[in-house]
């Protein structure tokens, strides 16, 4: 039937004077089908490319973490879609756009230069002895080892002897096994977005690294330095092998506990442990931390410190400033029996001694001491490794550090602070052989000395406390469902926005912090790694709160007020008022900066006026420019009436209808019931089931014109038009002033522009429900971005009430249903038709709560009483009117 209709049209085209040759008919039929195919493919690729650009724009706001896998995958995908657009345009119009590949190649090369991994020559030594290390070698030995060497060399304070395996060694190791390319390939292939996927990827990468061989020179250099230490310290020597990545321990991005340290290592095992430390770069906590902080993998080459193991009788951490308040009048010393691991990984409760800073008038003195019940300690095993042992009863409640030792340690920490010019977090040990010795020092993130805390919100009288106590490890308040994690498997089910509840403040739980509203642990304190990262991420945390697991498991929603160290039942909104501006960890990060550079060649639209002589491939500066050019020219090539394209012109017909918009219809196959004559088609001649359903929604309620706009809304539109000249009606092409339906009997694709927003609707209806779908891509508007975003969220919320899956990226909305029955799909298309007509210019009033609520009510009423059956009333959830005007990110959260 479809072939018969097209043959009839060909006869009409040839004037009926003679029967056209059948081979010529088939050739033209095939040519028409191919042109329609290339045009529809071009439109689909165009929509996908614009969707990726919207995703990039949203990422640049920095509200959610992303890594280099996101940057590279989105840039690559966007380039692939634009290449597909070019391919289809050149197939649609051979020989007319031959300059496009060169323009695409030029822009792609600029993007590639932005996202290519940094390459460093392997030029430095593989191993550097401790006595030669200071901060001038930070780019070769990493921050941890450079700082430790500086303390030993410049301040003459005691530090462990040893050596560093350098960044040059790391690069040689990676190059020797071609690990960079393979790791990048696996990361891109995995596309890990869920924690379970990240665990699987991490396991794969760690096994890959551990199984790789060391370059012979590196293996020889490590063995030589280990032998020299054995010669000096004897056969009983044991070593601590510690990460010292470039950027680790830097101010603002400490990587606290995110890498790996192996203690009490036998000399003969150092090479194998080195591989394990490097492999831990790709541990779940490290990968998650880098993604959250926007740090590229190539920015943290793993250096490794190999140090003489200190058999500590007591150890811990000293802070030269309060990390919560910023006060610097005293040093806080956290101390436990045995090794410091129990303090830094949150598995032990520590003594806390406060030492007042001394000056020329008064010496340093102990001003307070909290002595914990220290039931266990971590100590070195006789052979290798470490073990947890019980603390003798007489020592459990005894101070693990005497007053004089605490004062001496404080003075050492203050010398380190003075040398580096910033508050310090100092890890230390006390041994019978070495006395007090510095194990590590890093800049401490703390408020400035002039920080004055504001008054804290108070709970209302009806707030019901569940638990109180512990220590404030990170200030603030958060609310969510209490979720207990005991093992890694529990972390896989951790819901976004929940309160993390754990027995110990283990560093591995840091991977959950980006999803947590607060943290509560039974053990640990403000000096642990998890506490450090919680403060870095602005996640409220209470630690050392006895009985937390039993009290909070199954408690449902709770509010954690870390400042008052109290947990309340339910959500206490009065406590959740913002106490300070939340940190945006992505803005300014290396990953964000990389995406920002690449986006300059992707997102901006500089090719705006199709009538300009500069509207040509050679003028394209971005991928967006190329898509604009291709979209414009594809319409010209597909529909323009010219001597060399007669047949396609005949297939484009203006729809005769009683609406104040022009619509054009392209019959891809069997979309006409009767072959219309001339350049027009009437609705009665349309046989496309999805188009008719969409049209019913578009015309069910006459558009009453734009909503009344206040002065602010009008100025917003003027500003939006001024900042986006491409939206100016004066720059529209013939196509953008029209709206096109591409149809067949069971298919419709509507490309439309109403005012300043653009819509694409695509749908198919068949007898088999599995093949039925309807989708919407909606973007733009004349108002400022916040109002356009609110309008997109309003449309998304309405569509979700009718079964659509939606995604909003800034002012771009993507919605889809599939697998519905034919009548249900028709009803959904009617909803889409109504919304694309009746939400035009709504963005102008979205900041006015009353006007926005009124329009929402009108939409609901129209859909239920005119467009759909009244029985669908339950499909439209109520929403408080004030949400429409707040600009709150959660106003229309899915």
Secondary structure, 3 states (H helix, E strand, C coil): CHHHHHHHHHHHHCCCCCCCCHHHHHHHHHHHHHHHHHHHHHHHHHHHHHHHHHHHHHHHCCCCCCCHHHHHHHHHHHHHHHHHHHHHHHHHCCCCCCCHHHHHHHHHHHHHHHHCCCCCCCCCCCEEEHHHCCHHHHHHHHHHHHHHHHHHHHHCCCECCEEEECHHHHHHHHHHCCHHHHHHHHHHHHCCCCHHHHHHHHHHHHHHHHCCCCCHHHHHHHHHHHHHHHHHHCCCCEEEEEECCCCCCECCECCCCCCCEEEEEEHHHHHHHHHHHHHHHHCHHHHHHHHHHCCCHHHCCCCEEEEECCCCCEEEEEECCCCCCCCCCEEEEEEEEECCHHHHCCCCCCEEEEEECCCCCCCCEEEEEECCCCCEEEEECCCCCEEEEECCHHHHCCCCCCHHHHHHHHHHHHHHHHHHCCCEEEEEEEECCCEEEEEEEEECCCCCCCCCCCCCCCCCCCCCEEEECCEEEECCEEEEEEEECCCHHHHCCCCCCCEEEECCCCHHHHHHHHHCCEEEECCCCCCCHHHHHHHHHCCEEEECCCCHHHHHCCCCEEEEECCCCEEEECCCHHHCCCCCCCCCCCCCCHHHHHHHHHHCCCCCCCCCCCCCCCCCHHHCCCHHHHHHHHHHHHHHHHHCCCCCCHHHHHHEEEEECCCCCCEEEEECCCCECCCCCCCEEEHHHECCHHHHHHHHHHHCCCCCCCCCCCHHHHHHHHHHHHHCHHHCHHHCCCCCCCEEEEEECCEEEEEEEECCEEEEEEEECCCCHHHCEEEEEEEECCCCHHHHHHHHHHHHHHHHCCCCEEEEECCEEEEEEECCCHHHHHHHHHHHHHHHHHCCCHHHHCCCHHHHHHHHHHHHHHHHHHHCCHHHHHHCCCCCCCHHHHCCCCCCCC
